[in-house]
């Protein structure tokens, strides 16, 4: 699960780009500390928040939270890479 959190965190940081964390959190309707935890791979947002994040970035929930290279993830989890 940690690897998935890291992939999600990286994707969220990339999507936010140069926008401030404060502006982004306010636009999504979450606290700055919550966004920080998502971007630092400390937490994964609840489904309701995933939808708000996806809408804000004009992406699908699938694109942000579920599209990843399965074979790379499996290799990393097994440590056989």
C-alpha positions in Angstrom: 0.0 0.0 0.0 2.9 2.4 0.7 4.0 2.3 -2.9 0.5 3.2 -4.1 0.4 6.1 -1.6 3.7 7.3 -3.0 2.5 7.1 -6.6 -0.7 9.0 -5.7 1.3 11.6 -3.8 3.6 12.2 -6.8 0.7 12.5 -9.1 -1.0 15.0 -6.9 2.2 17.1 -6.7 2.5 17.1 -10.4 -1.1 18.1 -11.0 -0.8 21.0 -8.5 2.3 22.3 -10.3 3.1 25.9 -9.4 -0.3 26.5 -7.7 0.0 27.1 -3.9 -1.1 24.4 -1.6 -3.4 26.9 0.1 -5.2 27.8 -3.1 -5.5 24.2 -4.2 -6.9 23.0 -0.8 -9.4 25.9 -0.7 -10.6 25.2 -4.3 -11.0 21.5 -3.4 -12.7 22.3 -0.1 -10.2 20.5 2.2 -7.7 21.7 4.7 -4.1 22.6 3.8 -2.9 19.9 6.3 -5.1 17.2 4.6 -3.6 18.1 1.1 -0.2 18.1 2.6 -0.7 14.6 4.0 -1.9 13.4 0.6 1.1 14.9 -1.1 3.5 13.5 1.4 2.0 9.9 1.0 0.8 9.9 4.7 -2.8 9.4 3.7 -5.0 8.5 0.8 -8.2 10.6 0.5 -11.6 9.2 1.1 -13.7 8.6 -2.0 -15.7 11.8 -1.7 -12.5 13.8 -1.6 -11.0 11.8 -4.5 -14.0 13.0 -6.6 -13.5 16.6 -5.6 -9.8 16.4 -6.4 -10.5 14.9 -9.8 -13.0 17.5 -10.6 -10.6 20.3 -9.6 -7.9 19.0 -11.8 -10.3 18.1 -14.6 -9.2 14.4 -14.5 -11.0 11.2 -13.7 -10.7 9.5 -10.3 -9.3 6.5 -12.3 -6.5 8.6 -13.9 -5.3 10.1 -10.6 -5.8 7.3 -8.1 -5.9 4.0 -10.0 -3.9 4.2 -13.2 -0.4 2.9 -12.5 2.0 0.5 -14.0 0.9 -2.7 -12.3 4.0 -4.7 -13.3 6.3 -2.0 -11.9 4.3 -1.9 -8.6 4.3 -5.7 -8.3 8.1 -5.8 -8.9 8.7 -3.1 -6.3 6.5 -4.8 -3.7 8.2 -8.2 -4.3 11.7 -6.6 -4.3 12.6 -8.5 -7.5 13.3 -5.5 -9.6 
